[in-house]
């Protein structure tokens, strides 16, 4: 049998489709400069700002405002068939994206208004497969340290029983606004 792109692999196998929507991510990004990271993420959890489209694409979210604490953020996701790789479990990139999102947001909760961050390094250890039907899992991320230019955090993906499926660490670059140059009189008294 010759398979075309739109045909199922075996006759009688139903096609699967998925449709989702998202909001303009720049709406929330426009509010970021005037809010601390903690205020912004709590506002997102309350529905005041749209969630990032990547969360809607992969089906993960901050469940409630309680999932956003200073230095700690929890994302929730239910493994689904559309997350699968060719060997029948959730693709490692889904783990990495979920963990990277939780880690970055945990760091963001520690940053004042006008300060941004970006991931420099992400290290993920895959311990167990995530599979369809296992229920919701959480990526729980906690900040280790935030300095003027660098922040670090660690995270785990866990199930309701506390079983660990993956761990991760990150280092993020902290980007603070440039300071105004000092006048000549301030430099040389």
Protein Blocks (a to p, Z undefined) as FASTA:
>chain_A
ZZdfklcfbghiacdddddddddfklmmmmmmmpcfklmmmmmmnopaccdfklmmnopa
cfblklpcghiacddddddfklpcfkopacfklmmmmmmmmmmmmmmmmpcehiacddfb
dcdddfbdcdehiapaddddddfbdcfkbccdddddddfkopafbdcddddddddddddd
ddfklmmZZ
